[in-house]
Amino acid sequence: MSTLSPLAATLHVAIGGGIGAAMRYQTGRAMTQWLGAPIMGAFPFATLAVNAIGSLLMGLLAGWLVRSGADTSEQTRLLLGAGVLGGFTTFSAFSLEMVMLIERGQYLFATLYAVLSFALGITGLMVGLAVMRMAG
């Protein structure tokens, strides 16, 4: 397996990320068309679907990468894992990292990661909203 230059690696992630972001957007549009705007406005079905689908796909990709071993290219991992799935949903990366911690028996770190991710994410959003509300 050859090592990509930092620029080439970044381009693989960026191209995949653009594809993943477009897939996420289109998933939301399709679900809104299917279920209707009132239902989609009542519950974040699209985000839930994207998180579940992205986590399933990350599991399939991680399993495939492990089975493929050294034959798997760095380009494929960066394009599909960090790029497409990262652009589709970062929850898939969170899910993968949680499972890796659990499989290594690092239950305290897994719990800490889950609690901190939730608490810091919600707190960060609330602080950002509060700052912007005070600004204007």
N, C-alpha and C positions, 0 to 999 in steps of 0.2 A: 504494500500500500504506500503510495507516494504522499508526501506531505504537501498540502497546498500552501501557496504564499498567503499571507494575511489578506491581501487584496482579493485574490481568487476565492478564498474561503468566505469573505464578507459578501462577495457578489453572489455566491451560491445561496447564502442565507437570505440576502435581499430579494433575489428572484423568487425563491420559494416563499418568502414572507408575503410578497405581493400576491402570489397565487392563493395562499392561505387566507389572506385578508379578503380577497374577492370572493372566495368560497364562503366565508363567514357571512359577508354582506348578502350574498345571493341566498343563503340558507334562511336568513331573517326575512328577506323579501318573499321567498316561496312559502314560508310558514304563515306569513301575514295574509298572503293571497288564499292559502288553504283554510286557515282557521278564522280569518277576519280580524280587522283592527281592534274591535272591542275586546275580543278574547286575548289577543296578544298584548293589549294594554293592561289587562288585569293581572297577568302573570308572565314572567320572563321565559316563556317556552322556548324561544329561539336560543337563548344563552344556555339553558339547560340542555337542549338537544346538542348544541355545538360542543359543550363540555363533555357530555357522555360519548358522543361520536368520536371526538378528538382523543379522548382517553382510550377508547377501544382501538383506534388506529395507532396510537402510540404504543400500546401493548403489542399489537401485531408487528409493528416496525421493530421494536426492541427485541422481540423474540426472533424475528427474521435476521436481524443484525447479529445476534448471538449465534444462531445456527450457521450463518454464512461465514463467520469468523474473519480471517484475514483477507478473504476474497471480496469482502464488501468494501466498496470504495468510500473514502472520506467525503467525496463529492455527494454521494447518495445520502449519507448520514446528515450532512449539513443541509442539503437541499430539502429533503423530506422531513427530517426530525426538527432541526432548529428553524428551518425556513417555513415549509408548508404548514406543518402542524403548529409551529410557534405563531404563525400569522393567523391560523384558524382559531386556535385557543391556547393560551398559556396554561390553562388548567391541565392539559395533557402532560406538560412538563412537570407540573406540581405533582400530579398523580404518579408519574414515573419515579420521581425523586422520593416520594413517600414510600412507595413499594420497595425501592432499593434500600431505604433505611430499615424498613420492617424486615425484609429478607436477610439483612445483615445482623438482625437482632438488636438494632439500635432503637429500642422502643422509646426511650426517653427523648432522644433527638427527634424521632418521628412525631411524638406528641408536641414537643417544643416547636418544631417546624410548622405543624398544623395550626397550633394556637397563635403563634406569632404571625404567620401569614394572614390569618383571618383578622386578628386584632390590629396589626399594623396597616393592613389594606383598608379596613373600614375607618380606622382613625385617620389615616392619611387623606382619604377622600373627604371626611368630615372637616378636617383642618383646611384643606384646599377650598372647600365650599365656604367655610366661615371667613377665610381671608378675602375671597372674592366678593362676598356679601358686604364686608366692611369697607372694601375698596370702592364700592360704588353703587 
